[in-house]
Amino acid sequence: DIQMTQSPSTLSASVGDRVTITCRASQSISYWLTWFQQKPGQAPKLLIYEASRLQSGVPSRFSGSRSGTEFTLTISSLQPDDFATYYCQQYNFYPWTFGQGTKVEVK
Amino acid sequence: EVQLVESGGGLVQPGGSLRLSCAASGITFVGYWMTWVRQAPGKGLEWVADIKQDGSEKHYVDSVKGRFTISRDNAKNSVYLQMNSLRGEDTAVYYCALGGSGSGSYLSGYWGQGTLVTVSS
């Protein structure tokens, strides 16, 4: 199975900060990676698909990039609504696998 | 508006069975893969299974193979997850999600609200 290693597990930040979350795949998954945001008690929300494509309706402060097997989610200027947990997920190989999550909390 | 509504969750004893349902509306259901994802209390997301548009292709995570069966009824715009031989580690919120519309699938932006399955004596 493809292992998705996300870092950090927790990130403390302030409104206006630039935030970067990294996800590393244990082998090549091409660009078949999505990023989800999840808030307590809610279903995950799709932010980014195919590593860098912004889902319709998602603010442009969110962006995704890829360098080999390393993927990055960047929030250019953290907003109050962005405090949540973020997950990466690969869908190149079955079984699809998620990273363990990154909780973005108030500093 | 696309809506996915899960039902069928509840409390079941270890070794028992449960059938989850997910009813879709606002889409041409037969055109899409469908997926189940679960989340244990306080834990991360885990992909469980998916099924192709015509039901001809199904995939499962290893931990549920031989115990869970995904199926669909395109006439009823519904996907199901039959869960047998349930274990404590199956306790989770189960989400259904819309997949891709082509020959390959992906997790889309459309998810249900989830249904809680608790396996406990």
Contacts between the chains, C-beta under 8 A, distances in Angstrom:
chain1	res1	chain2	res2	distance
A	1	B	62	7.7
A	32	B	106	7.6
A	34	B	106	7.0
A	34	B	107	6.0
A	36	B	45	7.4
A	36	B	107	7.8
A	38	B	45	7.6
A	43	B	95	5.7
A	43	B	111	4.0
A	43	B	112	6.7
A	43	B	113	6.1
A	43	B	114	6.0
A	44	B	37	7.9
A	44	B	45	6.5
A	44	B	95	7.7
A	44	B	111	6.3
A	45	B	109	7.1
A	46	B	107	6.9
A	46	B	108	6.7
A	46	B	109	3.8
A	49	B	106	6.6
A	55	B	109	5.5
A	56	B	109	7.8
A	87	B	44	6.6
A	87	B	45	5.5
A	89	B	45	7.3
A	89	B	47	7.4
A	89	B	107	6.5
A	91	B	105	7.2
A	91	B	106	5.0
A	91	B	107	6.7
A	94	B	59	4.6
A	95	B	47	6.1
A	95	B	59	7.0
A	95	B	60	7.5
A	95	B	61	4.5
A	95	B	62	6.7
A	96	B	47	4.1
A	96	B	50	8.0
A	96	B	107	7.6
A	97	B	47	6.9
A	98	B	44	5.9
A	98	B	45	4.6
A	98	B	46	6.7
A	98	B	47	6.9
A	99	B	44	7.6
A	100	B	44	5.2
A	101	B	44	4.7
A	101	B	45	7.6
